[in-house]
């Protein structure tokens, strides 16, 4: 796998918009590193859950949907859901990711080896009903 894995953050206020609009955003410019085909996860800060699995349908850009989120998250990427429905990443897989123990936040970019294992595990899950 050469596609990279990136982790976006959301809150209860932004989660539904991310999922319904198939668009993830950030107020920092790191999404500009994303290229079409990369994988994306969504960390729900308040729920403490990591959701999967989306694939970038566009390169990361600025203001792809400028009015979304009142312009607070201008660095954006269009995504599509790869799994039959949004799934929570199992805790066993989360342990392999870099998490800041003080604030409980993930690094936005996952290293290639860990990302490959994570994506393969998520795509090979038993059929989700």
N, CA, C and O of each residue as an XYZ file, in Angstrom:
516
protein
N       0.849     -1.177      0.000
C       0.000      0.000      0.000
C       0.892      1.237      0.000
O       1.765      1.376      0.856
N       0.677      2.114     -0.938
C       1.448      3.357     -0.963
C       0.606      4.551     -0.515
O       1.135      5.634     -0.265
N      -0.708      4.344     -0.416
C      -1.555      5.446      0.032
C      -1.352      5.668      1.523
O      -1.188      4.720      2.291
N      -1.365      6.915      1.910
C      -1.138      7.256      3.309
C      -2.465      7.317      4.063
O      -3.543      7.312      3.468
N      -2.354      7.376      5.390
C      -3.526      7.451      6.257
C      -3.430      8.740      7.073
O      -2.390      9.042      7.657
N      -4.526      9.494      7.103
C      -4.593     10.740      7.850
C      -5.779     10.705      8.802
O      -6.803     10.081      8.521
N      -5.624     11.387      9.934
C      -6.679     11.419     10.939
C      -7.166     12.857     11.126
O      -6.404     13.747     11.504
N      -8.447     13.054     10.852
C      -9.101     14.340     11.083
C      -9.802     14.293     12.434
O     -10.041     13.220     12.989
N     -10.127     15.471     12.954
C     -10.860     15.569     14.210
C     -12.219     16.187     13.951
O     -12.399     16.988     13.033
N     -13.182     15.789     14.794
C     -14.506     16.398     14.730
C     -15.073     16.477     16.141
O     -14.545     15.881     17.079
N     -16.150     17.219     16.261
C     -16.893     17.322     17.511
C     -18.322     16.892     17.218
O     -18.657     16.544     16.085
N     -19.152     16.919     18.234
C     -20.572     16.622     18.008
C     -21.186     17.631     17.040
O     -22.106     17.298     16.293
N     -20.683     18.848     17.055
C     -21.205     19.893     16.164
C     -20.809     19.686     14.703
O     -21.547     20.092     13.806
N     -19.652     19.061     14.447
C     -19.159     18.950     13.066
C     -19.270     17.536     12.478
O     -19.173     17.377     11.261
N     -19.469     16.523     13.300
C     -19.475     15.131     12.832
C     -20.484     14.894     11.709
O     -20.118     14.395     10.644
N     -21.742     15.245     11.936
C     -22.790     14.974     10.943
C     -22.480     15.663      9.617
O     -22.670     15.077      8.552
N     -22.009     16.894      9.679
C     -21.673     17.622      8.454
C     -20.562     16.899      7.701
O     -20.635     16.756      6.481
N     -19.539     16.443      8.410
C     -18.439     15.705      7.768
C     -18.977     14.488      7.017
O     -18.636     14.264      5.856
N     -19.815     13.709      7.688
C     -20.324     12.459      7.119
C     -21.325     12.719      5.996
O     -21.273     12.066      4.953
N     -22.230     13.664      6.205
C     -23.251     13.931      5.180
C     -22.675     14.608      3.938
O     -23.100     14.309      2.822
N     -21.724     15.506      4.115
C     -21.148     16.248      2.987
C     -19.947     15.535      2.367
O     -19.435     15.962      1.332
N     -19.491     14.432      3.009
C     -18.290     13.729      2.535
C     -17.127     14.703      2.366
O     -16.443     14.719      1.344
N     -16.930     15.508      3.397
C     -15.868     16.495      3.390
C     -15.297     16.596      4.798
O     -16.036     16.751      5.770
N     -13.984     16.507      4.895
C     -13.302     16.674      6.175
C     -12.492     17.954      6.101
O     -11.997     18.322      5.035
N     -12.353     18.639      7.239
C     -11.632     19.896      7.242
C     -10.794     20.088      8.487
O     -10.958     19.392      9.489
N      -9.891     21.050      8.399
C      -9.009     21.402      9.516
C      -8.735     22.902      9.462
O      -8.833     23.530      8.408
N      -8.390     23.462     10.619
C      -7.981     24.866     10.631
C      -6.469     24.994     10.462
O      -5.945     26.106     10.394
N      -5.772     23.869     10.396
C      -4.332     23.850     10.110
C      -4.133     23.349      8.689
O      -5.019     22.695      8.140
N      -2.986     23.642      8.079
C      -2.811     23.349      6.649
C      -2.319     21.945      6.309
O      -2.059     21.666      5.138
N      -2.183     21.052      7.285
C      -1.673     19.711      6.980
C      -2.510     18.944      5.949
O      -1.935     18.107      5.252
N      -3.844     19.169      5.796
C      -4.569     18.443      4.748
C      -4.071     18.708      3.326
O      -4.416     17.968      2.405
N      -3.270     19.749      3.140
C      -2.712     20.007      1.807
C      -1.757     18.899      1.371
O      -1.429     18.798      0.189
N      -1.302     18.060      2.319
C      -0.431     16.918      2.002
C      -1.203     15.744      1.391
O      -0.606     14.860      0.776
N      -2.516     15.738      1.558
C      -3.337     14.606      1.132
C      -3.478     14.593     -0.382
O      -3.714     15.626     -1.009
N      -3.329     13.404     -0.958
C      -3.558     13.240     -2.389
C      -4.706     12.251     -2.592
O      -4.980     11.408     -1.739
N      -5.358     12.375     -3.724
C      -6.478     11.495     -4.040
C      -6.039     10.043     -3.846
O      -4.970      9.643     -4.309
N      -6.869      9.261     -3.160
C      -6.562      7.853     -2.893
C      -6.061      7.601     -1.486
O      -6.112      6.466     -1.012
N      -5.577      8.633     -0.803
C      -5.154      8.449      0.585
C      -6.379      8.102      1.435
O      -7.513      8.390      1.053
N      -6.136      7.484      2.586
C      -7.206      7.067      3.480
C      -7.372      8.080      4.605
O      -6.412      8.726      5.025
N      -8.611      8.208      5.087
C      -8.899      9.164      6.153
C      -9.738      8.512      7.238
O     -10.637      7.714      6.970
N      -9.415      8.879      8.475
C     -10.164      8.465      9.649
C     -10.681      9.726     10.320
O     -10.186     10.824     10.064
N     -11.671      9.563     11.173
C     -12.284     10.709     11.832
C     -12.330     10.453     13.338
O     -13.019      9.547     13.807
N     -11.584     11.268     14.088
C     -11.535     11.151     15.545
C     -12.578     12.078     16.145
O     -12.471     13.299     16.040
N     -13.591     11.487     16.777
C     -14.639     12.265     17.439
C     -14.131     12.587     18.838
O     -14.079     11.716     19.707
N     -13.759     13.838     19.044
C     -13.104     14.245     20.290
C     -13.960     14.006     21.526
O     -13.458     13.519     22.538
N     -15.224     14.338     21.458
C     -16.086     14.217     22.637
C     -16.459     12.769     22.938
O     -16.580     12.385     24.102
N     -16.640     11.972     21.897
C     -16.989     10.562     22.100
C     -15.756      9.718     22.396
O     -15.865      8.597     22.893
N     -14.581     10.264     22.088
C     -13.357      9.499     22.296
C     -13.249      8.305     21.368
O     -12.613      7.308     21.709
N     -13.866      8.398     20.198
C     -13.894      7.284     19.252
C     -13.199      7.676     17.954
O     -13.181      8.842     17.559
N     -12.629      6.667     17.305
C     -11.994      6.853     16.003
C     -12.832      6.092     14.983
O     -13.025      4.882     15.102
N     -13.330      6.814     13.976
C     -14.217      6.211     12.984
C     -13.520      6.050     11.642
O     -12.604      6.799     11.306
N     -13.979      5.043     10.873
C     -13.346      4.698      9.608
C     -14.394      4.248      8.599
O     -15.558      4.118      8.977
N     -14.078      4.025      7.444
C     -12.864      4.272      6.688
C     -13.248      4.992      5.417
O     -14.081      4.525      4.640
N     -12.634      6.120      5.223
C     -12.886      6.945      4.041
C     -11.640      6.984      3.167
O     -10.527      6.729      3.627
N     -11.858      7.311      1.889
C     -10.748      7.506      0.962
C     -10.900      8.879      0.319
O     -12.005      9.300     -0.026
N      -9.775      9.570      0.163
C      -9.794     10.906     -0.423
C     -10.197     10.817     -1.896
O      -9.601     10.073     -2.676
N     -11.211     11.584     -2.254
C     -11.664     11.672     -3.643
C     -11.022     12.857     -4.349
O     -11.158     13.018     -5.562
N     -10.319     13.688     -3.579
C      -9.643     14.849     -4.142
C      -8.328     15.014     -3.408
O      -8.114     14.426     -2.348
N      -7.461     15.811     -3.975
C      -6.288     16.236     -3.218
C      -6.781     17.211     -2.160
O      -7.822     17.847     -2.329
N      -6.036     17.327     -1.073
C      -6.375     18.321     -0.065
C      -6.284     19.711     -0.679
O      -5.414     19.972     -1.509
N      -7.173     20.591     -0.274
C      -7.188     21.933     -0.835
C      -7.693     22.944      0.180
O      -7.905     22.636      1.353
N      -7.871     24.125     -0.299
C      -8.342     25.208      0.570
C      -9.725     25.659      0.097
O      -9.940     25.944     -1.081
N     -10.646     25.713      1.044
C     -12.005     26.207      0.783
C     -12.715     25.493     -0.365
O     -13.282     26.139     -1.246
N     -12.683     24.150     -0.352
C     -13.422     23.391     -1.359
C     -14.917     23.674     -1.226
O     -15.637     23.747     -2.222
N     -15.372     23.831      0.015
C     -16.732     24.296      0.329
C     -16.558     25.428      1.341
O     -16.628     25.195      2.547
N     -16.334     26.639      0.863
C     -15.926     27.750      1.740
C     -16.913     28.124      2.837
O     -16.494     28.609      3.887
N     -18.189     27.917      2.632
C     -19.174     28.339      3.637
C     -19.391     27.287      4.726
O     -19.978     27.579      5.769
N     -18.922     26.080      4.484
C     -19.110     25.007      5.460
C     -18.388     25.341      6.756
O     -17.274     25.864      6.732
N     -18.999     25.048      7.855
C     -18.446     25.295      9.201
C     -18.120     26.780      9.394
O     -17.202     27.121     10.139
N     -18.856     27.646      8.737
C     -18.648     29.102      8.836
C     -17.210     29.505      8.534
O     -16.714     30.497      9.067
N     -16.543     28.735      7.681
C     -15.176     29.049      7.275
C     -14.109     28.728      8.303
O     -12.946     29.079      8.105
N     -14.474     28.066      9.404
C     -13.508     27.788     10.484
C     -12.480     26.713     10.113
O     -11.403     26.660     10.706
N     -12.806     25.860      9.140
C     -11.915     24.759      8.757
C     -11.669     24.801      7.248
O     -12.227     23.996      6.502
N     -10.832     25.744      6.802
C     -10.671     25.984      5.364
C      -9.839     24.937      4.619
O      -9.942     24.836      3.397
N      -9.024     24.162      5.323
C      -8.199     23.144      4.664
C      -9.012     21.858      4.623
O      -9.290     21.250      5.656
N      -9.389     21.454      3.419
C     -10.402     20.416      3.271
C     -10.010     19.351      2.253
O      -9.144     19.553      1.402
N     -10.688     18.203      2.377
C     -10.543     17.129      1.397
C     -11.904     16.456      1.219
O     -12.625     16.219      2.189
N     -12.239     16.154     -0.027
C     -13.464     15.408     -0.315
C     -13.154     13.926     -0.114
O     -12.104     13.436     -0.530
N     -14.083     13.225      0.531
C     -13.872     11.808      0.844
C     -15.087     10.983      0.430
O     -16.169     11.510      0.175
N     -14.866      9.665      0.373
C     -15.991      8.730      0.180
C     -15.796      7.578      1.150
O     -14.672      7.148      1.412
N     -16.900      7.090      1.673
C     -16.867      5.996      2.637
C     -16.551      4.692      1.917
O     -17.192      4.368      0.917
N     -15.572      3.942      2.411
C     -15.174      2.675      1.787
C     -15.862      1.471      2.413
O     -16.049      0.446      1.756
N     -16.233      1.591      3.665
C     -16.892      0.488      4.361
C     -18.404      0.638      4.186
O     -18.881      1.737      3.905
N     -19.163     -0.447      4.347
C     -20.613     -0.355      4.139
C     -21.295      0.703      5.005
O     -22.310      1.277      4.609
N     -20.739      0.953      6.175
C     -21.219      2.032      7.034
C     -20.032      2.506      7.860
O     -18.991      1.851      7.886
N     -20.183      3.626      8.525
C     -19.117      4.132      9.385
C     -18.890      3.119     10.510
O     -19.840      2.680     11.157
N     -17.642      2.758     10.735
C     -17.314      1.801     11.795
C     -16.340      2.439     12.779
O     -15.541      3.305     12.423
N     -16.431      1.986     14.026
C     -15.488      2.441     15.032
C     -14.249      1.566     14.943
O     -14.350      0.340     14.885
N     -13.092      2.189     14.932
C     -11.832      1.446     14.875
C     -11.667      0.701     16.198
O     -11.759      1.309     17.264
N     -11.420     -0.623     16.137
C     -11.253     -1.396     17.372
C     -10.085     -0.869     18.214
O      -9.064     -0.428     17.686
N     -10.268     -0.928     19.531
C      -9.256     -0.428     20.468
C      -7.894     -1.074     20.219
O      -6.868     -0.408     20.360
N      -7.864     -2.357     19.851
C      -6.592     -3.048     19.598
C      -5.814     -2.380     18.462
O      -4.585     -2.327     18.503
N      -6.517     -1.873     17.455
C      -5.848     -1.194     16.346
C      -5.411      0.215     16.742
O      -4.383      0.705     16.274
N      -6.186      0.858     17.598
C      -5.851      2.214     18.029
C      -4.539      2.242     18.794
O      -3.804      3.227     18.721
N      -4.235      1.181     19.524
C      -3.015      1.137     20.328
C      -1.754      1.288     19.493
O      -0.717      1.692     20.018
N      -1.822      0.971     18.194
C      -0.641      1.082     17.335
C      -0.424      2.514     16.836
O       0.608      2.804     16.231
N      -1.381      3.410     17.082
C      -1.284      4.786     16.604
C      -0.648      5.678     17.654
O      -0.756      5.422     18.853
N       0.017      6.729     17.191
C       0.624      7.691     18.115
C      -0.458      8.594     18.687
O      -1.125      9.331     17.962
N      -0.617      8.519     20.004
C      -1.595      9.352     20.693
C      -0.870     10.149     21.760
O      -0.074      9.602     22.523
N      -1.148     11.443     21.810
C      -0.589     12.277     22.867
C      -1.360     11.964     24.147
O      -2.544     12.286     24.241
N      -0.707     11.338     25.141
C      -1.431     10.913     26.340
C      -1.994     12.071     27.164
O      -2.941     11.882     27.927
N      -1.428     13.247     27.019
C      -1.894     14.393     27.794
C      -3.245     14.889     27.286
O      -4.151     15.151     28.077
N      -3.378     15.018     25.976
C      -4.613     15.560     25.412
C      -5.458     14.518     24.686
O      -6.584     14.813     24.284
N      -4.938     13.312     24.513
C      -5.699     12.254     23.857
C      -5.945     12.483     22.387
O      -6.956     12.035     21.847
N      -5.033     13.175     21.734
C      -5.180     13.447     20.297
C      -4.146     12.659     19.502
O      -3.039     12.396     19.972
N      -4.536     12.293     18.297
C      -3.678     11.529     17.405
C      -2.797     12.450     16.575
O      -3.140     13.607     16.332
N      -1.645     11.914     16.139
C      -0.900     12.603     15.092
C      -1.795     12.588     13.854
O      -2.515     11.616     13.628
N      -1.760     13.647     13.054
C      -2.626     13.698     11.881
C      -2.203     12.740     10.780
O      -3.045     12.266     10.017
N      -0.913     12.449     10.684
C      -0.417     11.523      9.660
C       0.049     10.239     10.346
O       0.792     10.283     11.327
N      -0.392      9.107      9.822
C      -0.020      7.804     10.356
C       1.159      7.286      9.540
O       1.183      7.436      8.318
N       2.147      6.671     10.216
C       3.291      6.163      9.452
C       2.816      5.068      8.486
O       1.814      4.399      8.739
N       3.545      4.897      7.385
C       3.101      4.013      6.297
C       2.852      2.578      6.739
O       1.847      1.982      6.352
N       3.740      2.019      7.533
C       3.597      0.615      7.951
C       2.362      0.432      8.831
O       1.567     -0.481      8.611
N       2.210      1.290      9.810
C       1.046      1.208     10.697
C      -0.232      1.456      9.914
O      -1.233      0.772     10.123
N      -0.203      2.422      9.021
C      -1.365      2.724      8.191
C      -1.790      1.551      7.329
O      -2.982      1.280      7.187
N      -0.816      0.851      6.751
C      -1.120     -0.304      5.898
C      -1.816     -1.401      6.701
O      -2.789     -1.993      6.234
N      -1.321     -1.669      7.897
C      -1.927     -2.695      8.760
C      -3.336     -2.272      9.157
O      -4.265     -3.080      9.131
N      -3.488     -1.025      9.516
C      -4.784     -0.498      9.942
C      -5.814     -0.610      8.825
O      -6.913     -1.121      9.044
N      -5.473     -0.142      7.642
C      -6.408     -0.178      6.508
C      -6.754     -1.619      6.150
O      -7.921     -1.940      5.927
N      -5.751     -2.482      6.094
C      -5.990     -3.885      5.753
C      -6.932     -4.525      6.771
O      -7.837     -5.272      6.397
N      -6.726     -4.239      8.041
C      -7.590     -4.797      9.085
C      -9.018     -4.292      8.941
O      -9.966     -5.062      9.102
N      -9.182     -3.018      8.643
C     -10.523     -2.456      8.508
C     -11.247     -2.974      7.265
O     -12.456     -3.203      7.303
N     -10.525     -3.157      6.184
C     -11.157     -3.640      4.943
C     -11.469     -5.123      4.992
O     -12.333     -5.599      4.255
N     -10.775     -5.864      5.854
C     -10.974     -7.316      5.943
C     -11.879     -7.736      7.106
O     -11.943     -8.916      7.451
N     -12.569     -6.775      7.702
C     -13.482     -7.112      8.789
C     -14.615     -7.960      8.262
O     -14.950     -7.889      7.080
N     -15.216     -8.774      9.138
C     -16.402     -9.520      8.712
C     -17.476     -8.544      8.229
O     -17.489     -7.376      8.618
N     -18.353     -9.029      7.397
C     -19.388     -8.159      6.827
C     -20.139     -7.441      7.947
O     -20.556     -8.057      8.928
N     -20.300     -6.146      7.783
C     -20.958     -5.316      8.784
C     -22.447     -5.256      8.444
O     -22.827     -4.924      7.321
N     -23.267     -5.577      9.416
C     -24.713     -5.597      9.179
C     -25.322     -4.293      9.631
O     -26.533     -4.105      9.519
